[in-house]
Amino acid sequence: MQISYIICAMVSGIILFQSVLIAPAINKLTDQKQASTLLRQLWPKFFLTIGLLSLLSFVISLLFSTDQILTKISSGLSFALMSICYFVVPIINNAKDSSKNRLWSNLHLTTVILTLITLLLSISSIYFNVF
């Protein structure tokens, strides 16, 4: 079903927009305290949005498409990865507030890697099913 591909494209676009344009601009144009406050509001919503879109894609491909195995796997996995990121955000914030820089760095890197994997899953789902 084409709607799953559209959702995968939306996921890819949101990830690229947030990661390449929004977050760097916030860090560049605001002081560290303002950036921290704003990003603490944005990232959970980002992970939640991507997770819910991935879940929607998974459910649609599960219900309406018997031949979209890659889309089912990538959407389901993306939902799981974004759920992990969403639930790790408070731990990351606490680590930053407690000056546990190594823990913060490791968890932040984990969310970056999981988001990158989600981006690659969404792009590959579109590419291998459409082309």
C-alpha beads as a LAMMPS data file, in Angstrom:
LAMMPS data file: protein, C-alpha beads

131 atoms
130 bonds

1 atom types
1 bond types

-500.0 500.0 xlo xhi
-500.0 500.0 ylo yhi
-500.0 500.0 zlo zhi

Masses

1 110.0

Atoms # bond

1 1 1 0.000 0.000 0.000
2 1 1 1.378 3.397 -1.019
3 1 1 0.455 5.093 2.247
4 1 1 3.213 3.190 4.061
5 1 1 5.757 4.620 1.630
6 1 1 4.400 8.122 2.175
7 1 1 4.729 7.675 5.934
8 1 1 8.301 6.394 5.514
9 1 1 9.061 9.476 3.413
10 1 1 7.543 11.689 6.128
11 1 1 9.705 9.987 8.761
12 1 1 12.812 10.553 6.647
13 1 1 11.912 14.189 6.042
14 1 1 11.197 14.918 9.705
15 1 1 14.461 13.321 10.816
16 1 1 16.493 15.261 8.266
17 1 1 14.698 18.548 8.945
18 1 1 15.070 18.310 12.733
19 1 1 18.638 16.999 12.727
20 1 1 20.142 19.043 9.912
21 1 1 18.269 22.348 10.173
22 1 1 16.417 22.870 13.449
23 1 1 18.777 21.558 16.158
24 1 1 21.947 23.173 14.738
25 1 1 20.163 26.499 14.260
26 1 1 18.904 26.466 17.851
27 1 1 22.396 25.704 19.160
28 1 1 23.912 28.433 17.010
29 1 1 21.364 31.199 17.514
30 1 1 20.586 30.867 21.220
31 1 1 22.688 30.700 24.345
32 1 1 23.348 27.315 25.924
33 1 1 20.642 27.618 28.598
34 1 1 17.942 28.641 26.112
35 1 1 19.019 25.943 23.661
36 1 1 18.888 23.334 26.408
37 1 1 15.390 24.390 27.466
38 1 1 14.074 24.426 23.909
39 1 1 15.698 21.155 22.849
40 1 1 14.403 19.416 25.970
41 1 1 10.925 20.293 24.734
42 1 1 11.533 19.364 21.091
43 1 1 13.353 16.016 21.262
44 1 1 10.704 14.033 23.153
45 1 1 8.058 15.276 20.715
46 1 1 10.371 14.398 17.819
47 1 1 10.869 10.826 19.048
48 1 1 7.166 10.446 19.838
49 1 1 6.109 11.721 16.399
50 1 1 8.523 9.439 14.544
51 1 1 7.520 6.511 16.751
52 1 1 3.797 7.020 16.164
53 1 1 4.256 7.462 12.412
54 1 1 6.329 4.277 12.331
55 1 1 3.646 2.436 14.289
56 1 1 0.990 3.703 11.873
57 1 1 3.065 2.526 8.899
58 1 1 3.552 -0.850 10.570
59 1 1 -0.169 -1.314 11.261
60 1 1 -1.177 -0.226 7.746
61 1 1 1.350 -2.537 6.098
62 1 1 0.307 -5.371 8.421
63 1 1 -3.404 -4.985 7.705
64 1 1 -3.423 -4.116 4.024
65 1 1 -0.239 -5.431 2.417
66 1 1 0.805 -9.030 2.494
67 1 1 3.853 -8.467 0.281
68 1 1 5.563 -5.590 2.136
69 1 1 7.805 -7.618 4.422
70 1 1 10.588 -5.001 4.454
71 1 1 8.148 -2.202 5.293
72 1 1 6.675 -4.236 8.145
73 1 1 10.107 -4.990 9.572
74 1 1 11.524 -1.488 9.131
75 1 1 8.420 0.255 10.491
76 1 1 8.156 -2.071 13.471
77 1 1 11.841 -1.721 14.238
78 1 1 11.678 2.060 13.813
79 1 1 8.812 2.200 16.295
80 1 1 10.867 0.203 18.799
81 1 1 13.988 2.351 18.303
82 1 1 12.102 5.628 18.666
83 1 1 10.343 4.292 21.757
84 1 1 13.732 3.588 23.306
85 1 1 14.891 7.114 22.438
86 1 1 11.727 8.628 23.894
87 1 1 12.116 6.807 27.206
88 1 1 15.848 7.592 27.412
89 1 1 15.310 11.379 27.167
90 1 1 14.587 11.909 30.908
91 1 1 17.674 9.864 31.776
92 1 1 19.759 11.983 29.392
93 1 1 18.392 15.187 30.921
94 1 1 19.086 13.933 34.433
95 1 1 22.640 12.968 33.479
96 1 1 23.241 16.462 32.078
97 1 1 21.746 18.120 35.167
98 1 1 23.880 15.933 37.455
99 1 1 27.071 16.639 35.477
100 1 1 27.418 12.972 34.568
101 1 1 28.998 13.919 31.263
102 1 1 30.167 10.454 30.264
103 1 1 26.701 8.963 30.783
104 1 1 25.121 11.904 28.963
105 1 1 27.541 11.516 26.053
106 1 1 26.959 7.754 25.762
107 1 1 23.172 8.042 25.912
108 1 1 23.126 10.984 23.501
109 1 1 25.276 9.027 21.050
110 1 1 22.903 6.075 21.425
111 1 1 19.893 8.211 20.470
112 1 1 21.796 9.658 17.509
113 1 1 22.693 6.170 16.266
114 1 1 19.152 4.850 16.767
115 1 1 17.759 7.849 14.891
116 1 1 20.241 7.297 12.061
117 1 1 19.222 3.638 11.867
118 1 1 15.569 4.723 11.731
119 1 1 16.385 7.110 8.874
120 1 1 18.205 4.359 6.969
121 1 1 15.344 1.907 7.562
122 1 1 12.804 4.398 6.217
123 1 1 14.864 5.219 3.144
124 1 1 15.613 1.557 2.419
125 1 1 11.942 0.634 2.819
126 1 1 11.031 3.151 0.132
127 1 1 13.957 2.352 -2.138
128 1 1 13.698 -1.439 -2.120
129 1 1 9.915 -1.518 -2.430
130 1 1 9.477 1.189 -5.062
131 1 1 12.515 0.684 -7.281

Bonds

1 1 1 2
2 1 2 3
3 1 3 4
4 1 4 5
5 1 5 6
6 1 6 7
7 1 7 8
8 1 8 9
9 1 9 10
10 1 10 11
11 1 11 12
12 1 12 13
13 1 13 14
14 1 14 15
15 1 15 16
16 1 16 17
17 1 17 18
18 1 18 19
19 1 19 20
20 1 20 21
21 1 21 22
22 1 22 23
23 1 23 24
24 1 24 25
25 1 25 26
26 1 26 27
27 1 27 28
28 1 28 29
29 1 29 30
30 1 30 31
31 1 31 32
32 1 32 33
33 1 33 34
34 1 34 35
35 1 35 36
36 1 36 37
37 1 37 38
38 1 38 39
39 1 39 40
40 1 40 41
41 1 41 42
42 1 42 43
43 1 43 44
44 1 44 45
45 1 45 46
46 1 46 47
47 1 47 48
48 1 48 49
49 1 49 50
50 1 50 51
51 1 51 52
52 1 52 53
53 1 53 54
54 1 54 55
55 1 55 56
56 1 56 57
57 1 57 58
58 1 58 59
59 1 59 60
60 1 60 61
61 1 61 62
62 1 62 63
63 1 63 64
64 1 64 65
65 1 65 66
66 1 66 67
67 1 67 68
68 1 68 69
69 1 69 70
70 1 70 71
71 1 71 72
72 1 72 73
73 1 73 74
74 1 74 75
75 1 75 76
76 1 76 77
77 1 77 78
78 1 78 79
79 1 79 80
80 1 80 81
81 1 81 82
82 1 82 83
83 1 83 84
84 1 84 85
85 1 85 86
86 1 86 87
87 1 87 88
88 1 88 89
89 1 89 90
90 1 90 91
91 1 91 92
92 1 92 93
93 1 93 94
94 1 94 95
95 1 95 96
96 1 96 97
97 1 97 98
98 1 98 99
99 1 99 100
100 1 100 101
101 1 101 102
102 1 102 103
103 1 103 104
104 1 104 105
105 1 105 106
106 1 106 107
107 1 107 108
108 1 108 109
109 1 109 110
110 1 110 111
111 1 111 112
112 1 112 113
113 1 113 114
114 1 114 115
115 1 115 116
116 1 116 117
117 1 117 118
118 1 118 119
119 1 119 120
120 1 120 121
121 1 121 122
122 1 122 123
123 1 123 124
124 1 124 125
125 1 125 126
126 1 126 127
127 1 127 128
128 1 128 129
129 1 129 130
130 1 130 131
